[in-house]
């Protein structure tokens, strides 16, 4: 497969085109950019990469989902950790509230440090 990326469309009317070598030894246009044998494709993506806003070629899986960059994976992992910490804090707060309610049910004030 042969892929041409021309984001400014200087040499062609589309920003990206793919060609497959035919059995006759000539290149024929491919409607899909999925590299045979490795099951990875390419797609156009508008966004910021290395502090530059532009149109980029990005890897995609066979279903068309973008494959995250290392920075995107790290950011997602940080969000997941923050979500887990928030969930843990909420669970501990609920647990503390339940324990305080049980103490109150037994006539003990959980807010009073000198309850003896």
HUGI-V156184 format. One record per backbone hydrogen bond with DSSP energy under -0.5 kcal/mol. CO is the residue of the C=O (numbers start at 1). NH is the residue of the N-H. E is the energy in kcal/mol with one decimal. If there is no record, write none. Layout:
# HUGI-V156184
co->CO nh->NH e->E
co->CO nh->NH e->E
This chain:
# HUGI-V156184
co->2 nh->19 e->-2.8
co->3 nh->5 e->-0.5
co->4 nh->6 e->-0.6
co->4 nh->17 e->-2.1
co->6 nh->9 e->-2.1
co->15 nh->6 e->-4.0
co->17 nh->4 e->-3.0
co->18 nh->30 e->-2.9
co->19 nh->2 e->-2.9
co->20 nh->28 e->-2.7
co->22 nh->25 e->-1.7
co->26 nh->22 e->-3.5
co->28 nh->20 e->-3.0
co->30 nh->18 e->-0.6
co->32 nh->34 e->-1.0
co->33 nh->42 e->-1.6
co->35 nh->38 e->-1.0
co->35 nh->39 e->-1.3
co->35 nh->40 e->-0.7
co->40 nh->35 e->-3.6
co->41 nh->60 e->-2.2
co->43 nh->58 e->-2.9
co->45 nh->47 e->-0.6
co->45 nh->56 e->-3.4
co->47 nh->49 e->-0.5
co->47 nh->54 e->-2.4
co->49 nh->52 e->-1.2
co->52 nh->49 e->-1.9
co->52 nh->54 e->-0.5
co->54 nh->47 e->-2.4
co->54 nh->56 e->-0.5
co->56 nh->45 e->-2.3
co->56 nh->58 e->-0.5
co->58 nh->43 e->-2.1
co->59 nh->67 e->-2.4
co->60 nh->41 e->-2.6
co->61 nh->64 e->-2.3
co->65 nh->61 e->-2.7
co->66 nh->68 e->-0.6
co->69 nh->73 e->-2.5
co->70 nh->74 e->-2.4
co->71 nh->75 e->-2.3
co->72 nh->76 e->-2.3
co->73 nh->77 e->-2.4
co->74 nh->78 e->-2.2
co->75 nh->79 e->-2.3
co->76 nh->80 e->-2.7
co->77 nh->81 e->-2.4
co->78 nh->82 e->-2.4
co->79 nh->83 e->-2.7
co->80 nh->84 e->-2.4
co->81 nh->85 e->-2.6
co->82 nh->86 e->-2.4
co->83 nh->87 e->-2.4
co->84 nh->88 e->-2.7
co->85 nh->89 e->-2.5
co->86 nh->90 e->-2.4
co->87 nh->91 e->-2.3
co->88 nh->92 e->-2.4
co->89 nh->93 e->-2.3
co->90 nh->94 e->-2.4
co->91 nh->95 e->-2.2
co->92 nh->96 e->-2.6
co->93 nh->97 e->-2.4
co->94 nh->98 e->-2.3
co->95 nh->99 e->-2.6
co->96 nh->100 e->-2.5
co->97 nh->101 e->-2.2
co->98 nh->102 e->-2.0
co->99 nh->103 e->-2.3
co->100 nh->104 e->-2.5
co->101 nh->105 e->-2.1
co->102 nh->106 e->-0.9
co->103 nh->106 e->-0.9
co->103 nh->108 e->-2.7
co->104 nh->107 e->-1.9
co->108 nh->110 e->-0.7
co->109 nh->112 e->-1.0
co->111 nh->113 e->-0.7
co->113 nh->115 e->-0.7
